[in-house]
Structure formats: structure tokens, C-alpha cells
Amino acid sequence: MAEKSWRYPDISTGKVVWRHTEAHDDNDALLGFDGGVMMLQLKEITELLERLLEQAPPVSDNPLPKMLTQKDVMELLSYSPMMIWRLENAGNFPRRVKLSDTRDVWVKSEVEAWLRERMEARPND
């Protein structure tokens, strides 16, 4: 085969360089890069991805909780919106989180804990 030139990032320097090769084998990958084509061995791709992951911002240790919509709460508890509102206003149900004037949600873990309390409080007959 005729020799071809490929542009690719040099892992050790982080610069784009030219590499000459006769052909690529099953362990090579062709990827688009700045409008050109680059050829990297899978090992080089893995090393490059590992370097990028090291530079990525850390994943939060405190992810946001899962939320339930009013429809979700109604389906989970078989309660009407009015019953949920009454329990909440009496302080007997978790408080909703107001996302906007028209959107309320509840913290899933709080609703589940409330339900578990009721299940544990039932009589053992």
C-alpha cells in the first residue's frame, strides 16, 4: 500500500504532529479532528481519554435528590391533590419544593420515608 500521512495529537507533548504509515490495522481508529483525519492506536485513544478525565471537574459528592411531581405522589399514595395539600398544611406530610409559579415537586426520599413511617406504625395483628 502507498504510504499515507495522518495528523494526530502526540500524547507526550500534547501537540498535533504528522505520522506516516503504510496502512492501519484492526487496532487503529479513524476519527474526525479539526476538519482533518487523524489515526490513533486504541492504546493512544485510551491514554488520551484518561488524561482528559483527569482534567475534568470532579463529580459532586452531594448529588441533587430525585424529585416527584404531583402526579407521581398521587400515583404512589392514591391521594388527591387536595388531600396532599391538607396533610402538608397540617405538618403531616413533607413540604413541597416550589420550582416556579406553576411547578411543585417533592423530594422522593422524604416522601418514601414518610410512607415507611406509616407502614411501620401499622398494627401487628
Backbone as a chain_set.jsonl record, in Angstrom:
{"seq": "MAEKSWRYPDISTGKVVWRHTEAHDDNDALLGFDGGVMMLQLKEITELLERLLEQAPPVSDNPLPKMLTQKDVMELLSYSPMMIWRLENAGNFPRRVKLSDTRDVWVKSEVEAWLRERMEARPND", "coords": {"N": [[0.839, -1.19, 0.0], [0.324, 2.319, -0.509], [2.17, 4.868, 1.157], [0.71, 6.788, 3.731], [-0.117, 9.927, 5.242], [-0.966, 11.03, 8.45], [-2.602, 13.232, 10.657], [-2.254, 13.709, 14.096], [-2.739, 13.925, 17.693], [0.127, 14.189, 19.714], [0.675, 12.261, 22.44], [2.614, 12.595, 24.442], [3.516, 15.249, 24.227], [1.292, 16.779, 23.723], [0.888, 18.138, 21.393], [-0.146, 18.599, 17.963], [0.918, 16.385, 15.523], [2.502, 14.987, 12.57], [2.143, 11.72, 11.295], [3.496, 8.959, 9.632], [2.34, 6.191, 7.842], [1.89, 2.929, 6.471], [-0.461, 1.455, 6.341], [-3.512, 0.979, 8.145], [-4.353, -1.106, 10.899], [-6.559, -3.533, 12.533], [-6.514, -2.525, 15.104], [-6.465, 0.17, 14.97], [-7.99, 3.434, 14.79], [-10.034, 5.657, 12.975], [-10.662, 9.035, 13.173], [-12.554, 12.102, 13.09], [-10.994, 15.303, 13.152], [-10.587, 18.576, 13.756], [-11.504, 19.166, 11.137], [-9.85, 17.558, 9.656], [-8.342, 14.306, 9.285], [-7.427, 11.985, 11.701], [-5.289, 9.411, 12.918], [-5.276, 7.073, 15.421], [-3.856, 4.745, 17.628], [-5.678, 2.341, 19.509], [-4.725, 2.158, 22.107], [-3.464, 4.635, 22.409], [-5.701, 6.282, 22.211], [-7.062, 5.528, 24.52], [-5.219, 6.399, 26.471], [-5.283, 9.146, 25.948], [-7.981, 9.745, 26.56], [-7.947, 9.11, 29.293], [-6.259, 11.133, 30.235], [-7.835, 13.366, 29.671], [-10.012, 12.85, 31.337], [-8.797, 13.111, 33.818], [-8.499, 15.843, 33.898], [-11.063, 16.713, 33.987], [-13.822, 18.301, 35.695], [-14.53, 17.481, 39.13], [-16.933, 14.985, 40.029], [-19.881, 15.696, 41.735], [-20.01, 15.144, 45.231], [-22.302, 15.316, 46.516], [-24.971, 14.73, 45.158], [-27.906, 16.066, 43.536], [-31.141, 15.456, 44.95], [-33.567, 12.975, 43.924], [-36.674, 13.869, 42.476], [-40.253, 14.129, 42.884], [-43.172, 14.549, 40.965], [-46.432, 16.119, 41.292], [-48.267, 14.38, 40.16], [-46.816, 11.973, 40.317], [-46.701, 11.649, 43.129], [-49.414, 11.435, 43.706], [-50.014, 9.024, 42.363], [-48.336, 7.241, 43.747], [-49.347, 7.315, 46.388], [-52.083, 7.2, 46.183], [-53.651, 9.452, 46.694], [-55.619, 12.434, 46.509], [-54.983, 15.682, 44.991], [-55.965, 17.631, 46.797], [-56.017, 16.26, 49.25], [-53.293, 15.782, 49.654], [-52.432, 18.437, 49.89], [-53.84, 19.211, 52.236], [-52.699, 17.472, 54.203], [-50.053, 18.337, 54.084], [-50.284, 21.069, 54.843], [-51.108, 20.715, 57.441], [-48.813, 19.874, 58.555], [-48.198, 17.242, 58.377], [-47.043, 15.941, 56.29], [-44.335, 15.761, 53.928], [-42.847, 18.885, 52.931], [-43.429, 20.647, 49.931], [-41.305, 21.498, 47.102], [-40.992, 24.485, 45.555], [-40.677, 25.074, 42.289], [-41.39, 26.862, 40.331], [-43.975, 29.29, 39.572], [-45.945, 27.618, 38.695], [-45.104, 25.018, 39.066], [-44.565, 22.416, 41.228], [-42.674, 20.195, 43.255], [-41.77, 17.205, 45.085], [-39.361, 15.967, 47.395], [-38.138, 12.888, 46.713], [-37.002, 10.956, 48.491], [-37.863, 11.938, 50.964], [-40.665, 11.681, 50.801], [-40.821, 8.915, 50.518], [-39.715, 8.131, 52.996], [-41.67, 9.154, 54.715], [-43.821, 7.518, 53.964], [-42.782, 5.005, 54.699], [-42.697, 5.31, 57.503], [-45.432, 5.297, 58.106], [-46.051, 2.729, 57.283], [-44.547, 1.204, 59.078], [-45.778, 1.917, 61.421], [-48.188, 0.636, 61.448], [-50.577, -1.623, 62.931], [-49.592, -4.775, 64.345], [-51.216, -7.356, 63.665]], "CA": [[0.0, 0.0, 0.0], [1.048, 3.584, -0.526], [2.311, 5.483, 2.47], [-0.22, 7.891, 3.98], [0.205, 10.763, 6.385], [-2.111, 11.299, 9.326], [-2.377, 14.209, 11.706], [-2.758, 13.191, 15.358], [-2.09, 14.561, 18.846], [1.189, 13.436, 20.369], [0.292, 12.137, 23.854], [3.667, 13.067, 25.352], [3.694, 16.702, 24.173], [0.013, 17.441, 23.584], [0.864, 18.875, 20.132], [-0.567, 17.834, 16.789], [2.073, 16.046, 14.689], [2.212, 14.118, 11.434], [2.677, 10.365, 11.415], [3.427, 8.255, 8.354], [2.054, 4.771, 7.998], [1.502, 2.291, 5.218], [-1.867, 1.039, 6.427], [-3.949, 0.829, 9.53], [-4.861, -2.458, 11.162], [-7.802, -3.592, 13.307], [-6.377, -1.816, 16.369], [-6.436, 1.599, 14.694], [-9.29, 4.077, 14.657], [-10.02, 6.908, 12.231], [-11.566, 9.985, 13.806], [-12.501, 13.467, 12.589], [-10.28, 16.187, 14.072], [-10.358, 19.89, 13.151], [-11.725, 19.109, 9.705], [-8.948, 16.593, 9.037], [-8.48, 12.937, 9.778], [-6.274, 11.551, 12.48], [-5.296, 7.988, 13.189], [-4.708, 6.789, 16.733], [-3.982, 3.387, 18.122], [-6.63, 2.305, 20.616], [-3.987, 2.441, 23.345], [-3.286, 6.079, 22.473], [-7.016, 6.847, 22.489], [-7.313, 5.284, 25.936], [-4.36, 7.311, 27.231], [-5.795, 10.495, 25.763], [-9.207, 9.854, 27.346], [-7.581, 9.137, 30.713], [-5.743, 12.48, 30.524], [-8.975, 14.283, 29.674], [-10.797, 12.591, 32.544], [-8.072, 13.683, 34.959], [-8.69, 17.289, 33.874], [-12.494, 17.007, 34.107], [-14.209, 18.706, 37.046], [-14.963, 16.332, 39.923], [-18.36, 14.717, 40.168], [-20.32, 16.158, 43.049], [-20.217, 14.132, 46.262], [-23.631, 15.559, 47.046], [-25.841, 14.938, 44.003], [-29.264, 16.535, 43.832], [-32.051, 14.33, 45.189], [-34.626, 12.705, 42.951], [-37.888, 14.603, 42.81], [-41.529, 13.573, 42.444], [-44.19, 15.518, 40.594], [-47.705, 15.889, 41.97], [-48.817, 13.161, 39.575], [-46.069, 10.857, 40.912], [-47.135, 11.5, 44.526], [-50.791, 10.939, 43.664], [-49.973, 7.609, 41.982], [-47.679, 6.482, 44.808], [-50.13, 7.272, 47.623], [-53.523, 7.163, 45.878], [-54.249, 10.621, 47.322], [-55.972, 13.534, 45.618], [-54.187, 16.882, 45.264], [-56.484, 18.309, 47.983], [-55.588, 15.503, 50.43], [-51.857, 16.064, 49.815], [-52.345, 19.81, 50.381], [-54.296, 19.225, 53.64], [-51.668, 16.839, 55.036], [-48.888, 19.217, 54.075], [-50.589, 22.262, 55.641], [-51.203, 20.309, 58.848], [-47.473, 19.463, 59.001], [-48.173, 15.773, 58.414], [-46.521, 15.449, 55.017], [-43.17, 16.57, 53.533], [-43.129, 20.136, 52.235], [-43.084, 20.673, 48.508], [-40.291, 22.435, 46.619], [-41.622, 25.29, 44.511], [-39.723, 25.359, 41.218], [-41.895, 28.06, 39.652], [-45.358, 29.584, 39.97], [-46.853, 26.542, 38.272], [-44.482, 23.698, 39.179], [-44.146, 21.972, 42.558], [-42.181, 18.819, 43.331], [-41.427, 16.738, 46.422], [-38.136, 15.183, 47.454], [-38.554, 11.487, 46.694], [-36.584, 10.251, 49.713], [-38.71, 12.398, 52.068], [-41.979, 11.058, 50.645], [-40.642, 7.485, 50.816], [-39.536, 8.0, 54.447], [-42.996, 9.381, 55.287], [-44.602, 6.308, 53.709], [-42.221, 3.93, 55.54], [-43.16, 5.554, 58.877], [-46.814, 4.822, 58.207], [-46.062, 1.261, 57.152], [-44.006, 0.646, 60.32], [-46.688, 2.244, 62.52], [-49.433, -0.137, 61.378], [-50.636, -2.651, 63.97], [-49.169, -6.145, 64.019], [-52.303, -8.297, 64.012]], "C": [[0.878, 1.246, 0.0], [1.094, 4.175, 0.874], [1.36, 6.668, 2.585], [0.254, 8.673, 5.192], [-1.069, 11.058, 7.15], [-1.704, 12.318, 10.357], [-2.956, 13.633, 12.993], [-2.073, 13.906, 16.52], [-1.035, 13.641, 19.435], [0.889, 13.445, 21.868], [1.345, 12.76, 24.77], [3.8, 14.587, 25.365], [2.38, 17.464, 24.115], [-0.106, 18.249, 22.3], [0.376, 17.971, 19.007], [0.657, 17.628, 15.905], [1.608, 15.182, 13.525], [2.844, 12.755, 11.679], [2.496, 9.693, 10.061], [3.201, 6.776, 8.626], [1.658, 4.196, 6.646], [0.033, 1.93, 5.222], [-2.25, 0.996, 7.886], [-4.517, -0.567, 9.698], [-6.112, -2.386, 12.026], [-7.721, -2.832, 14.621], [-6.32, -0.305, 16.188], [-7.851, 2.138, 14.597], [-9.12, 5.376, 13.883], [-11.061, 7.833, 12.829], [-11.448, 11.338, 13.132], [-11.812, 14.353, 13.61], [-9.976, 17.481, 13.346], [-10.498, 19.85, 11.638], [-10.815, 18.143, 8.981], [-9.232, 15.202, 9.558], [-7.235, 12.628, 10.58], [-6.394, 10.057, 12.73], [-4.594, 7.751, 14.513], [-4.847, 5.308, 17.02], [-4.952, 3.421, 19.293], [-5.956, 2.591, 21.951], [-3.806, 3.956, 23.514], [-4.604, 6.779, 22.777], [-7.334, 6.707, 23.973], [-6.492, 6.237, 26.8], [-4.864, 8.748, 27.145], [-7.065, 10.709, 26.581], [-8.913, 9.901, 28.839], [-7.052, 10.516, 31.1], [-6.878, 13.498, 30.583], [-9.82, 14.101, 30.922], [-10.126, 13.153, 33.786], [-8.3, 15.195, 35.055], [-10.149, 17.69, 34.068], [-12.823, 17.448, 35.533], [-14.735, 17.507, 37.822], [-16.49, 16.204, 39.941], [-18.758, 15.074, 41.591], [-20.5, 14.99, 44.003], [-21.615, 14.245, 46.842], [-24.594, 15.815, 45.879], [-27.23, 15.404, 44.442], [-30.183, 15.339, 44.027], [-33.03, 14.161, 44.044], [-35.89, 13.397, 43.424], [-39.109, 13.882, 42.258], [-42.471, 14.707, 42.075], [-45.462, 15.221, 41.382], [-48.352, 14.605, 41.448], [-48.134, 11.922, 40.162], [-46.546, 10.583, 42.332], [-48.55, 10.933, 44.578], [-50.832, 9.447, 43.321], [-49.376, 6.747, 43.088], [-48.591, 6.276, 46.009], [-51.627, 7.078, 47.406], [-54.272, 8.272, 46.627], [-54.581, 11.647, 46.247], [-55.051, 14.714, 45.911], [-54.645, 17.608, 46.536], [-56.026, 17.59, 49.253], [-54.098, 15.753, 50.706], [-51.677, 17.463, 50.412], [-52.745, 19.89, 51.851], [-53.247, 18.627, 54.564], [-50.445, 17.748, 55.168], [-49.117, 20.446, 54.951], [-50.727, 21.95, 57.117], [-49.843, 19.887, 59.41], [-47.316, 17.965, 59.065], [-47.683, 15.154, 57.114], [-45.331, 16.315, 54.63], [-43.575, 17.8, 52.724], [-42.665, 20.048, 50.786], [-41.963, 21.674, 48.239], [-40.921, 23.171, 45.449], [-40.566, 25.659, 43.475], [-40.107, 26.609, 40.446], [-43.317, 28.306, 40.144], [-46.303, 28.426, 39.668], [-46.283, 25.143, 38.46], [-43.993, 23.444, 40.591], [-43.677, 20.526, 42.46], [-41.9, 18.486, 44.79], [-40.148, 15.925, 46.334], [-38.547, 13.721, 47.642], [-38.21, 10.767, 47.996], [-37.429, 10.675, 50.917], [-40.097, 11.771, 52.002], [-41.889, 9.564, 50.97], [-40.461, 7.256, 52.31], [-40.873, 8.191, 55.164], [-43.861, 8.136, 55.136], [-44.097, 5.138, 54.562], [-42.673, 4.072, 57.0], [-44.581, 5.032, 59.069], [-46.893, 3.31, 58.116], [-45.577, 0.599, 58.435], [-44.949, 0.871, 61.497], [-47.964, 1.407, 62.498], [-49.409, -1.243, 62.422], [-50.195, -4.023, 63.461], [-50.244, -7.119, 64.463], [-52.027, -9.667, 63.476]], "O": [[2.022, 1.22, 0.452], [0.171, 4.001, 1.67], [1.221, 7.456, 1.65], [0.943, 8.138, 6.06], [-2.121, 11.305, 6.56], [-0.588, 12.278, 10.875], [-4.07, 13.109, 12.969], [-0.97, 14.43, 16.369], [-1.279, 12.45, 19.632], [0.852, 14.505, 22.491], [0.997, 13.386, 25.771], [4.156, 15.165, 26.393], [2.34, 18.657, 24.417], [-1.085, 18.972, 22.118], [0.471, 16.746, 19.086], [1.356, 18.586, 15.575], [0.471, 14.709, 13.497], [3.95, 12.659, 12.21], [1.455, 9.845, 9.422], [3.801, 6.194, 9.53], [1.147, 4.911, 5.784], [-0.648, 2.086, 4.209], [-1.386, 0.979, 8.763], [-5.088, -1.14, 8.769], [-6.666, -1.306, 12.232], [-8.757, -2.519, 15.207], [-6.143, 0.424, 17.163], [-8.797, 1.389, 14.35], [-8.164, 6.116, 14.113], [-12.222, 7.451, 12.976], [-10.374, 11.699, 12.652], [-12.017, 14.183, 14.812], [-9.181, 17.484, 12.406], [-9.685, 20.443, 10.929], [-10.995, 17.926, 7.783], [-10.255, 14.963, 10.2], [-6.123, 12.972, 10.18], [-7.498, 9.512, 12.748], [-3.456, 8.176, 14.707], [-5.861, 4.697, 16.683], [-5.038, 4.428, 19.995], [-6.559, 3.205, 22.831], [-3.969, 4.492, 24.61], [-4.627, 7.761, 23.519], [-7.816, 7.647, 24.605], [-7.012, 6.816, 27.753], [-4.872, 9.475, 28.138], [-7.212, 11.746, 27.228], [-9.557, 10.649, 29.574], [-7.364, 11.015, 32.181], [-6.884, 14.383, 31.438], [-10.294, 15.077, 31.504], [-10.802, 13.618, 34.704], [-8.295, 15.761, 36.148], [-10.447, 18.864, 34.289], [-12.168, 17.011, 36.479], [-15.327, 16.605, 37.23], [-17.219, 17.193, 39.876], [-18.032, 14.775, 42.539], [-21.073, 13.964, 43.635], [-22.059, 13.363, 47.577], [-24.99, 16.954, 45.631], [-27.66, 15.162, 45.57], [-30.031, 14.321, 43.353], [-33.286, 15.098, 43.287], [-36.145, 13.498, 44.624], [-39.017, 13.124, 41.292], [-42.558, 15.708, 42.786], [-45.557, 14.197, 42.058], [-48.921, 13.835, 42.222], [-48.8, 10.933, 40.47], [-46.771, 9.432, 42.705], [-48.848, 10.059, 45.392], [-51.598, 8.692, 43.921], [-49.857, 5.642, 43.341], [-48.615, 5.191, 46.591], [-52.359, 6.818, 48.36], [-55.376, 8.062, 47.128], [-53.918, 11.722, 45.213], [-54.407, 14.751, 46.959], [-53.816, 18.142, 47.274], [-55.681, 18.246, 50.236], [-53.695, 15.915, 51.858], [-50.873, 17.655, 51.325], [-52.074, 20.559, 52.636], [-52.934, 19.21, 55.602], [-49.884, 17.895, 56.254], [-48.236, 20.825, 55.721], [-50.492, 22.815, 57.96], [-49.728, 19.579, 60.596], [-46.41, 17.459, 59.728], [-47.891, 13.965, 56.874], [-45.309, 17.499, 54.968], [-44.521, 17.758, 51.937], [-41.637, 19.445, 50.478], [-41.708, 22.574, 49.039], [-41.334, 22.553, 44.467], [-39.669, 26.457, 43.748], [-39.238, 27.333, 39.959], [-43.801, 27.606, 41.034], [-47.339, 28.276, 40.316], [-46.915, 24.169, 38.052], [-43.124, 24.153, 41.097], [-44.213, 19.736, 41.683], [-41.804, 19.381, 45.63], [-39.882, 15.274, 45.324], [-39.22, 13.372, 48.613], [-39.044, 10.045, 48.543], [-37.687, 9.859, 51.802], [-40.648, 11.373, 53.029], [-42.777, 9.014, 51.622], [-40.995, 6.286, 52.848], [-41.174, 7.47, 56.115], [-44.555, 7.742, 56.074], [-44.899, 4.366, 55.089], [-42.991, 3.08, 57.655], [-44.888, 4.401, 60.081], [-47.706, 2.682, 58.794], [-46.109, -0.432, 58.847], [-44.929, 0.109, 62.463], [-48.749, 1.466, 63.445], [-48.341, -1.748, 62.765], [-50.403, -4.372, 62.298], [-50.161, -7.654, 65.568], [-52.83, -10.58, 63.672]]}, "num_chains": 1, "name": "protein.A"}
